[in-house]
Amino acid sequence: MSEHGDPQPERALRLLVIGTGGRAYREYLLAAIGAAHEVHLLLGAEPTWERPHLAGWTVLDLTDTVGAQEMVAAARALDPPPDGVLSWDEARVLQVATVAAALGLPGGGPAAVLRCRDKRQTREALGAAGVPQPARAAARSVAEALAAADRIGYPVVVKPRAMAASLGVVRVDGPDELADRFGFARDITLPGAWRYDDVLVEELLTGPEVSVDCAVHRGRVHPLCVARKEVGYPPYFEEVGHVVDAADPLLTDPELLAVVQDAHTAVGLADGMTHTELKLTPAGPKLVEVNARLGGDLIPYLGLRATGVDPGLAAGAVACGGPPELLADRKLVGAVRFFYP
């Protein structure tokens, strides 16, 4: 209370955001978060377009995508301290979880986030919990991959353990192709990316592919939107389009929602934003992967435009330990198509 008995205005929650991504793809998220929170940004260079949405920023060397000591130190130096920390960058999710844990803030927890980031750990956790997923095996050599493919049956999918955006994921229809493409999946890399010596060999699932973006609060999954994917450029799996329908029946489909919830429970992710990909196979929905971040491309933006549910506000709420507000105010359809020269 002030001297005259007037209530003090409630302090806006302080949110630490790590990285931003491209303006065309992510400014709508930062704008929404900045309007509702006091945002402090950690980034690799002086901010430009981000400034109107920020209360402050710290420039760090962000080339390392694993270590988080500098980020933890920067977060601890903030006064007042942050109430939450988040990133929508796949390369930063483990660092976000590490910072959150070090500061005692809400988050998925480093172990749970690593189980999402490392696709082999994802498969092991889902398998232990009985979540529907493709037959699979890890392989450290072409010989092991050939043996796995013989057990699973061609065609198979070969994928790296810790990349994103379908990088390194390739269809294989026979032994000669597998021998030729094994190195592609194992060796593909990006600056700062993780590198494993083994790859995953998986059953090729048939049926439409969908993704479900969710806010997770205290272990309970709250779907924001379902996107139906268009995939191109075989034998690769490049996502070239998405359609989001606010009235999509999958948003209330009990079988699909049970698989999504069970997957989150299996990996142990209690708080945060997630992007879960599934195949609608003739045997029912099967889990492709679960990512500890919002969807890429413009999927969350399509959800915002089609439903009115703001993914940025949802992300800020769960990052600070609160429940997400997911009140839809419209039922529209949104789509995006990507063209490649």
N, C-alpha and C positions, 0 to 999 in steps of 0.2 A: 504494500500500500504506500502511496505517496504521503507527503505531509498533510495534504488536504483530504485524505481519505479516498482519493480516486484510485481505482484499480490500475496497476501497471499493465501496459500492453504485453500480451503473451509473446515471449521471444520465439522467433522463427527457428525451427530446428536447423542445425548446421550439418550440411552434407558434404562429405569429401568425395569428389569424383576423380577417378584416375583415367586420364586419356579421354578423347572425345570422338575420334574418327572423322570421316569426311563431313563437311558442312551439309551437303545435299542430303546425306543419309541420316544425320544425327542431330541437327540443330533443333528440330521440333522437340526432341527429348530434353535437351539442355534448357530450352526456353521454358518448358513446363515445370521442370524441377526448379529453375532459378526464380520463377514467379512465386513458388510456394515455400522455398527453403533458402537459407543463406548458404550459397555454394562456394566451396573452396576447391580449386582445380589443381591437380598435379599433372603437368604436361612437360613435353620435351623441348619446347621453345616458347618464346613469349606469345601469349594469346593474341589473336586478331579478331575474328568474327565472334569469338566466345565472350569477349569482355562485357557486353551489355547484360549478360546472364550471370555474372560472377560477383561475389563479394570480395574475392581475393584469389591468388594463385601462387604456386611455387613451381619453379622450373627445375627439373631434375633430369638426369641421364636415364632415359627410359628404354635404352637398347636391351637391357637385361630383362627378360620376361619371366624369370624364375625367382631371383633373389628379391627380398622386400625390405632389407634393413634400412635403406635410405628413405623409403616410403613410410616405414614405421616411425623413424625419427622425425620426419616432416609432419606427420600426423600428431605426434606427441607435442610438437612445438606450437601447435595452434592454440590460441586463447581467444574465446572459449574453445574447449575441445570439441571435436565433431560428435554428432549424435548417431551418425551412420556413415558407411562408406560403400561405394558401388562403382561398377564399370560395366559397359555393355560390350567390351572388347574381349574376345575369346582368349587372347594372349595374356590378359591381365586378371582373369578370374581367380587364379590361385593366389596371386599377390593380394587381391582385395580380401580374400578369406584370411590370409595371414595377417594383414593389417587389422582387420576387424577382431580377430582372436587376440592379438597383442594388446588392443585397447579395450577389450571386454565389450565389444559392440555386437549387435545382431549380425548374423551371417550364416552361410551354409556350413562353415567349418572347413579347415583345410583338407581334412581326410575325405569328407564327402565331396568337396569340389574336385579333388584329384580323381575320385572315382568316376566323375563325369568327364574330366579332361582326358584321362587315359582310357581309351576305348577298351583295352583289354580288362582293366579293372571294372569298367562298366559291365562288360559281359559276365564276368565272374560274379559280381553282386546280383545281377538280374537272374543268373542261373541258380544261385543259392536260394533265391526267393521264389523261383518258379514263374517268373514273369515271361510271357510269350516273346520269343525272339528267334532269329535264325540259328540254324546249326552253324557251328564255328569252331575254329582252332587257331592257335598261334603258331607261327612258323618262323624259324631263324635262318632257313636256307631254302633253296629251290627244292631240294629233295624232301624236306619236311612239308613244304607247301604242296608238292605233288601228292604226297601221301595223304594229306588232309583233304585235298580236292577229290581224291579217289573215294575216301570215306563219305564225304558230303554229297558228291555227285555234281557233275558239270551241268549248266554253267555255274560259276562261283564269282564272288566279288572279292577282290584283294584291296585292302585299305591300310594306311598307316595308323599308328596308335594314337597320335596326338596332333593331327593337323585339323584344319577347319575348312568350311566352304567347299567341301567335297574334293579338296586338293589331294591328289594321289589315289583317289578311289577309281577303280577300273574293273570292268567286266572281263571275265576270262572264259572262253568256251572250250578250251582243250589244253592238253599238256604243253604243246609247243608255245601257245600264247602265254601260259602261266610262266614258263621259263623265261620268256622274253619280257614280260611285264612285272615280274617280281621286283627287280631293281628299281623300277619306276615308283612303285608304292613305298618301298623301303627308304629310298634315298631322297625323295622330294623334300624340299626344305624352304623356309623363308628366314629372313634375318630375325634372330632371336628365338626361333622355333625350337621345340624339343626334338630330340633325335633318339629313336629306339632302334635296336638291331633286329627286332622281329616285326612281322606284320600280322594282320588278321586275315584269314581265309574264311569266307562266310558263304552260306547258302544264298543264292539269288532269290529274293522274295518277289512274288508277283502280285499285281494289284496296284491301285492308285496309292500315291504317297501324299501324306498330309503332315502338317506340323501344328502343334498346339502351344501357344505362348501362355504362360501361367505366372501368377504371383503366388508364392508359397509363404504361408504364415503359420508358424508353429507346427509345421509338418503337414498342414492341410493345403491341398492344391486348389487354386481358384483360376479356372481358365478365363483368359481374356478374349482370345479369338482362335479360330481354326483357319489355316491356310491350305488350300489344295494346290499342289505343286505341279509345274510342268518342267520336265527334265529333258535335256538335249545333249547333242554331241557324243553319241555312243562311239566307243565303248566306255566313255567317261559319263559322269553323272552331274553335269553342270546344271544348276537351277536357272532356268531361263524365264520363269514366270510364276506368279502366284495369284490366286483368287481368294478373297475373303468375303464371306456372306454372313451378315449378322444373324440371319435366320438359319444357318447351317444346322441340320439335324444332329450332326456329330457333337455339337456343343452340349447336347443333353442325352447323348447315347450312353447308356449305363455301362456297356461292355468296354467301349473306348475309354471312358473316364476312369473305370476301375483299373485298366492297364496303366494309364498315366499316373494315377495315385500310387499304385503298387510299385511302379518304377522309382518314383521319388522316395518312397519308404525304403526300398531296397538299397538305394545308394546313400540314404541317411541325410538327405538334404532337407533341412527344417525351415530355413528362411532365405528368401531371395527370389530373383526372377529366373525363369527357365524357358527353354525352347526345346520341345520334345518332338522327335520325328518318328513316324510310324508308317507301316505299309498295311493297307486294308486287304489282307490276303483272303483267299477262299476259306481258310480255316479261322478267320477272325483277325483283329488287329495285332500286329507284332511290332515290337520296339526296334527301331533302327538305332537311335541314340537319344540321350538326354543331355542337354548343354546347360551349364549353370550361368545363363545370361539371357537377355532378350534376343529375339530372332534377328537375323541379319537382313541384308537387302532393305526392302521397305515394308516388310511384313507388319511390324508393330504400327507403322504409319497407316497402312491399309485398315488395320483393326480400329485405329482411332477414328478414321474418316467414316468407316462403315457402321460403327457401334456408338461412338461418342465416348467410349471408355479410354481414358488417357493413360497410356503405358508408362509415361514419365512419372506421373503422380503416383501410380501404383508402385513403381520401382523405388521412389523416394520414401514412400510409407513403409514398405517392408524392410528397407535398408535401415530405417530408424526404429524398427521393432514394432510398428503399428500394423493394424489390419488394412488391406487395400480397399479403396472405394471403387467399386466396379459397377456403378449404376449406368446402364446403357440408356441413351435418350433417342436412339434412332435404329432403324433396321434397313440398312443399305447394303450394296455390294460394291466392293472395290477390287481392282485388278492392276497388275503391273506386268510389263513384258520387257525383257532385256535383250538388246540386239548387240551382236559382236562383229566388228569388222574382220 
